[in-house]
Amino acid sequence: MANIERGTNKELLEGILHCTHEMCRQEFPVIDGIPIVVPDVGRYLSENLWHLTARGDLSHSIETLLGDAAGQSSAYDSIRSHTSTYAYDHWGEFDPEETATRTRPGSVARCLSAGLDLLGGAGGPVLDVGCSVGRSSFVLAGRVPGLVLGGDLNFSMLRVARQALVEGEVRYARRRIGLVYDRRCFDVPNEGAERLDFWVMDAMALPFAQGRFGTVTSLNMLDCVPDPRAVLVGIGHVLAPDGAGVLATPYDWSVNATQPQGWIGGHSQRGMGRGAGEPLLRGLLSPGGGTGLRMVGEIEDFPWQVRLHDRSAVSYSTHVIAVTAEAKA
């Protein structure tokens, strides 16, 4: 059920979704065509008003002036910086003005393709957990039949994904150096857009029934959430009995995202695994590991580059793992 405030004959652009479950009855807003389906809607709206009310119609000159005035480490600069990094990697290869040589865009697409190759085959519907600005969801739409849903908590990132979905275009401020950004706007391929959508959702509380998806992917996100094990359990819960998925992580732990007790490796170097994350993750993805997932293939060192600005980039070695749903006893 929904209250429709603004929309077309094809989609709901603004309104409120109503949960009909008698134990829930929550309301979930749809803003700019993006449903916000999280456990604590009020808290999310309160903490993300900057993202939700951000304007997209300012001139480049005014945007740069605002950036100079707000300064580094401001909310404004943080959003621009993060969006620049992700938009460059996801979509930069389609930018005719792109001349960067220190980093090569497209790590997310290459990593996902390698993971899907490990599976050998996958079926829909598809859930892309932590889709960011959307390129991975489009790759999935091109390789897996059926509906594809991309989910992320970052509303500003999903706005970029939705631009690609609806307009076949990406617009973002590309960081050159410091507080200097250049506006980029270019066409991107969006084949499969009619089977795609993007929602705000919490990876640790996926709003879906058990066994709903034939394929679930989550790339470089396990080390960016408060409880990585909860994410794995959630993926195992929504994956169909014959479903499969692709996971990837560089084990780049930070207390800003995850407290050490939640890390998969990265501490307790005096223990049996000497602090290594790989054997711990393999254990969680083994029969009886408690996640409902079973590892069926892996690439232990897959290169993933992240561009920060013209003179700075980070190179990761990502652990890519193909999984299937664990057979129920």
N, C-alpha and C positions, 0 to 999 in steps of 0.2 A: 504494500500500500504506500501511497505517496501523496503529499500535497505538492502540486506543481505551481511554482511561481513564475517560471520562465522556461521555455523549451521550444522544440520544433516537433514535427510529426515523426522524427526519428530518435530524438534524445531529450533527456531531462537535463536542463542547464542549471536550474536553480530550484530548490524545493527541499522537502523533508521526507525522508523514508521512515516508515513506522514498522517496528518489529511487531509481528502479530502473536508471538509466543506469549502465553499468559503470564509466564514468570519473568518476562523482560519488559515489553511495552516501551522500549526506549525509542527516542527520535534521533535520526542520523541525518545531518544536513548534507545537501549536495550544493557545492559552490563552484561556479565556473565549469560545470559539467563533471566535477570530481566528487564522488561520494566519500564521506568521511565516516568509516565504519570501525570505530575503536571502542574499547570497553568503557572508558571514562571520557565521554564526549565533552563534557563541560571543561574538564582540565585541559584537554587537547586544544579546544578553542581558545581558552584563556592564555595558554602558553605559546600559541602560534598566531596571535592576532597580527603580528608584523607580516608573516607570510601571507595570511589570508586577505589582508587589506592592501597589500603592496600594489602600487600602480604600475601599469605597463605602457602608459601612453606619454611618458615624459620624453623630451628630446634628449639626445645624447649629451649635449652641453649641460643641461640641468642635472642629468644623472651623474656626470663626472664632478660637477660642483658639489652635489650632495655627498659624494664619496670623499672628496677632499675635506669637507666640513666635518663629516662624521668621524673620519680618521680610521686608522688601522685598529683591528680588534673590536670595532663596533659591530652591532648586529647587521647593519647594512653591508659593511665590508665583508663580514663572515659569509653572508648569503651569496654575495657576488663572487667571492673567491671560490667557495665550494661549487657553485654552479658552473663557474668557468672550468674548473678541473674536470668535472664529470661530463659536461657538454662537449669539451674538446675530445676526450677519449671516445665517447659514444658516437659522436657525429662529425668530428673534425675532418675525417677523410673525404667528406662530401663538400667541404668548404673550398670554393675555387680560389679564395684569397689566402688559404693556409700555406705558409712557407716554412713552418718549423721543421728543423732537421734533428734536433736533440732527442726528441721523442716521436714515436709513431703512434698516431691515434688508432683506436680499434681493438685495444687489448681485451675489452669485455666481450666483443664479438668473437674474437679468436679463441678465447678461453671457453666460452660457451660451446662453440662448434667442436672443439676438441673433446669436451665432456660428452656431447651428444654422440660423437663418433664412438666413444667408449661404450655407450649403451647399445649402439647398433640400430636401434629403433625406439620410437616413443609414440604414445598416443595421447589424445586430448580427453577432456579439456585440460588446459595448462595453467599453472599458477607460477608466476615469476616473483619470488619474494625478495624485496629489496631492489626493485627495478630501477631506481634512481630516475634518470632522464629518458629512459625508455628503449634504448637501442636493443637490449637483450630480449625484450618482449617482441620486437619486430623480427629478430632472428628466429625466435621460437615460432612465430606465425608463419615464417617462410619454410620451416622444416618439420613442423608437427601439425597434423590436421586437427580441426576443431577450434573451439573458442580459446582465447588467451587472455588472461587477466594479470596485469602488472600491479604490484602493490608496494607502497613505500610510506614512511611516516613524514617525509619531507615534502610539504605542499609546493614549495617553489620549484623543486625538481620535477614534480608531476606536472606542473604547468608547462615546462619545456616538452615533456613527453606528450602532453595533449596537443601542443602546437603541431608536433610532427604527425600526430594521429589525424587531426581535423583539417589542418591546413597544408600538410606536406612540406612544412617549413620549420626551421629552427632559428630562433633569435636569442642571442645571449651576449653578455658583456665578457669578452675574452681578456683575461688579465695579461698585461704586457710586462709590467714590473711595478712593485710597490703598490701605490694607489692608482696607477695608470691602467685604464681598461679601454679596449677598442670594441665598438659595437659590431657584431657579426650577424648577418642574416642571409640564409641560403636555403635552397630547396633540398629536401632529403627524400629518398624512396620510402613510401609507406604502403607497399603492397601488403595485403592482408588486413588493412585497417578496419574493414567491415567486421572482422572477427576479434577485434582487440578492444580493451577498455583499461582504464587506470583508476585505481581506488587508493585512498588513504587507508592503511591498515597497519596493525601492530604485529610484527613477526612472531612475538611471543604470545599472541592471543588471536590466532587466525579465525575469522568469523565464518567458518564453514563446517558443515556436517562431516562426519567420519567417512573416509573413502570417496571424497567428492572429485578428486583430480587424478587423471591418468599420468600426468607428468608434473613434477614440482622442481623448480630450480632456485638456488640461492647462491649468488656469487659474491665472494669477498665481503660477507656480512656477519659471519659468526663472531668475529672479533670486534664488532661495532655495536653489540647489544648487551644489556645488563646480564642476561642469562642465556648463554649459547645453547646449553642443554635443553632448555625450554623450547628453543627454536627447532631443534632436531626432533623433539617429541611431537611438536605441533605439525611438522612436515610429515612425520610418520602417521599421525592421526588422520590428516586429510588426504593422504595418498591412497588410491584404490588398491585392493589386494593384488592386482596384477600390474600396478603402477611402477614407475621408475623416476629417477631424478638425478640432478647434477648439483654437487656442492663444490665450493672452492673457498679456500682461506689461506692467507699468508701468515697466520698466527701473529699478527702485529698488535699485540695486546697493549692497552692503555687504561689506566685507572679512570680516565675521563669517560670511558664508555663502559668498562667492565671492572668490577673489583677483583683482585687477584684470586679470591676463592672461587670465582666463576670461570677463570681461565681454563682452557684445555691445554695444559702444558705451560711453559714459560716461567715456572717456579718449582720449588722443591727439588733442586738439582741433586740432593743427597738421596732421593728416593730411587725406586727400581728403574723408572724411565729416565732418570737424570735430567728431568725437566723438559723432555721432548714432548711435543704436542701430537706428532703423527701416530705413535702407538696408542695414545689415549683416545684419539678420535677413531682409530680403527676398532678399538674395543667397544666404543659406544655404537659403532655401526656393525657389530657382530651379533650373532644369535644370542639372546639374553642380555644384550647391552642396554636394554631399557628404552630405546628410542623408536622401536618399530621399524627400523631401517637396517638393510644389510648391504655392505660394500661388495660390488661386483667388478670393480676396476678402478685404477688410479693412475695419475701422472703426478709424481712427487714434486717435480720442479718445472712449473710452467711460467714463462716470463710475463710480467705484467708491469707496464710503465705508467706512471702517473705524472702528468705535467702540472707544475705549480705556477710557473711563469717562464718568460723567455730564457732565463738563466738557471732554472732550477727544475729538477725532476727527481722522482723517487722510483727506483726499480725494485720490484718485488719478485720473489720466487714463490709462486702460488701452488698449493696442494689441491689438485683437482680430483674429485672422487665421484664415481658413478655408483648409484645405489638403487636398490629395489625395495619394495615393501617386504618386511619380514613375514615369512609364512606363519599364520596363526596356528597354535597347537590345537 
